[in-house]
Amino acid sequence: MPYGFLFFLVVIAAMSYLGSAIPLFGARTHRSLLIPMSFSGGVLLGAAFFHMIPECAVVLGEMLGWPLLAGFLVIFSMERFILIHPDPEHAQEHGLAHHIHLGVSAYAGMSFHSLLDGLAIASACKLRPALGGVVLLALVLHKMPDGFALSTLMLLDRWSGRTILWLMAVFALITPAGALASFFFLYDANSRIVAGAIALSAGTFLAVATSDVLPQLRRYDDQRLWPLVALFGGLAFSWLGLLIEG
């Protein structure tokens, strides 16, 4: 197993845990993460459109749409019925903090999403190592907003800080654990199975970017330009990665 693969898994876990600690020890606002969140959204979109989908299309052909749509609908359905990404300022302003009781559901849903992230890493590394690096980068940048959102929701649900830190430590390890398990499980898988797994993960990337990141660009009227610039910066970063691979 490549040492670089293990290193990125450690970084992913660290970024996820760091993001979850910000609401506990830092400023509890989405505004402070708006620019990095927008950049990570661009990287997610770029990883899906510039790298993952073209690679899978070569193997899957006209069947590409099925796993891609499945991945998108899995995350979209969880976002619709389970996951919530609250704005603490809005919740406190309208007195919603005492009425949010979805911490357990959100934790379970985002943990399942993290397992899919681990599948994306292992599948990409199995099919093409260079593609795996792009997927790893996308997840590294994506994990901090994920941890921030989940930790904030548990705070609004009146979970104690100590409990949140312990649970988020477990949450931070789910993606690396899923990646390691998938890496060995997919070791002998044929190319169509691996390509299908990558397409499924690409669909989850698209769902996260469109449901979590792009709506943030319209959240604050006084910050219209720079989040958009950060989004295109993330896209450009992914595209440059494609040029380096070539």
N, C-alpha and C positions, 0 to 999 in steps of 0.2 A: 504494500500500500504506500503511495507517495507521501513523503513527509509534508509536502506543501498542502496536500489534501487535509491532513490532520491539523496543520497550523490554521488553515482557514476555518475549520470546524471550531477550534478554540476561539478564534476571533468572533465568529458568529454568536457563540454562547456569551462572550463578554459584551458584545454590543447589545444583545437582547437584555442582559441583566442591567447594563448601564442605563438603557432607556427606561426600564422599569423603576430604577432608583431616582430618576429625575423628579417625578411628582412627590416623592417622599422627602427629598433633601434640597430640591431646587425650586425654581419658579413653576407653579402648577398652572401652566398655560400652553395651549397648542401653538400660540403665536411664536414662541421662541423656537419651535421646531418646524415652522412653516417652510423655510428655505431648504433645509436639509431633507425634509419630507418630499418637497417638490422635486429636488434633484434625484432622490431615490426612485420616485415615480418614473422619471425619465429613463433611469437605468433599467427599471423593470420592463418598461415598454420596449426599449432598445434591445434588451436581452431576448425578449419574446419575438419581436419582428425581424431583427437583424441576424439573430443567431439560431435560436431554438427552432422556430417554425421552418426556415429554409432547410436546416439539417434534416428535420423529420420528413419534409415533403419529398426529399430524394428517396427515402425508404418507404414511406406510407402511400405516396401518390394521392389518389382521390379519396382514400380513407382517412386522410389527415384530419378532416373536420370533426370526426366523431370523438376522438379523445380530447381534442382541443375544446370542443363545446362542452364535453363532460366536465373538464377541469374548471371551466368558466362557471358552469351552473352549480357545481358543488360549492364554490366560494360565494357566488351570488346568493344561493339559498341560505347559507349560514349567515351572511350579512343581513339578509332580510328577516330571518326568524330567530337567530341566536345572538350574533355578535352585535355589539354597540360600541361606537367610538365617540364617547361623549366629549363635549366641550365643557370643562369644569366651570368656566366663568358663566356660561349660559345656564348651567344647571343650578349653580348657587344663586344666581340672580332671580330665578323663577321658583326657587324653593323645591327643586326636584331631587336634591340629595337624599331626602328621607323616603323617597318612593322608588328608588332604583334597587331592585333585588335580583339582578341577573348575573351576579359575579360568578357563580358556579357554572352557569350555562356558557357564559362568555369564555371562561377559562377552558372548559371542555372543547368548545368549538375552535378556539385559537390553537389549542394543543393539537387537534386533528390537522388543522392547517399547517402547523409546524412539521408534522410528520410528512405531509405532502412536499414541504420544502426540502426535507431530507431526501425524499425520493428524487426530487429534481437534481440535487447535487450528485447523488450516486449515479443516476441515469446518464447525466451529461458527461461525467468523468468516464463512464464505461464506453460511451459511443465515441467521444472525441475529447481528449484531455484539454485542448485549447478552448473548446466550448465550455468545459467544466469551470475554467477560470472565470469566464464571464458570468456564469450562473452564480458562482460563489460570491463574486463582487456584488451582484444585484441583491443577494440575500443579506450580505453584511450590511449594506446600506438600508435595507428594508427592516431589519430586525429592531433597530432602536425605536422607530415609530410604533411598531407592534407592541413592544414592551411598555412603552409610554402609555398607549391607549388602554391596554389591559390593566396596568397598575392603577391608572386614574379611575377606571370603572370600579375597581375594588375599593378604592378610597371613598368614592361616592356611595358605595354600598356599606360603608362603615366597617370595613375590615381593618384589623390592627396593622400597624406598620411592620411589626415583627412577623406576623403571619404572611403578609404580602411578600416580604423579602424571602422567606423560606419557599413559598409557592412559586415565586418567580425564578428562584434558583433552579427548581425542578423544570420549570417551563423553558429556561434557557438551554437546558440539556436535551430537550426533546428532539430538536432538529439534528444536532450531531448524532444522537443515538439512532434516529431514523436513517440518517445518511450511512452510518456504519453498517446497520442491519441490511439496508438495501444494497450497499456495495457488495456485500458477500452473497446476498440472495440473488442479485442480478449478474453474478460473475459468469454463470454459464448460460444466461438468457440469450436468445437469438436477437438479431438486430431489429426485427419488427416489434418485439416486446419492449426493448429498450427505447426505440423511437416513439412507441406509443406512450410510454411513461414520461418521456420528455415533453411530448405534445400535451399530455394531461397537465403537466406542471406549467407549461407555457400558458395554458388556459387559466390556471390559477393566478399567474402573474398578471395577465390582462384584467382579470376580475378585481384583483387588489388595486391595481393602478387606476382603473376607471371608477371604482366605488369608494376607495379610501383617499386617493391622492388628488385626482382631478377636481372633485368637489371642493377640496381645500383651497383651490385657486380662486374661488368665488366667495370665500368665507369673510374676508376682511376687505372692505372697500378702500382702506388707506394703504393696502399693500397689493397692488395689482400687477406691477411690472416685474419686480424681482422674483416672485415665485414662478412666473412664466419663463423668465430668463433661466432660472434654475432648472426647470423642467426640460427646456431645450438643451441646457448644458448637459444634463444626464443622458439625453438622446445622443448628443454629439460624442460624449464619452464612450458610449456603447458602440457607436459607428466607428470611432477611431480604433477601438479594440478589434473590430472586424477587419480594418485595413492592416493592422499589425499581424493578425492571423494569416492574411493573404500574403 
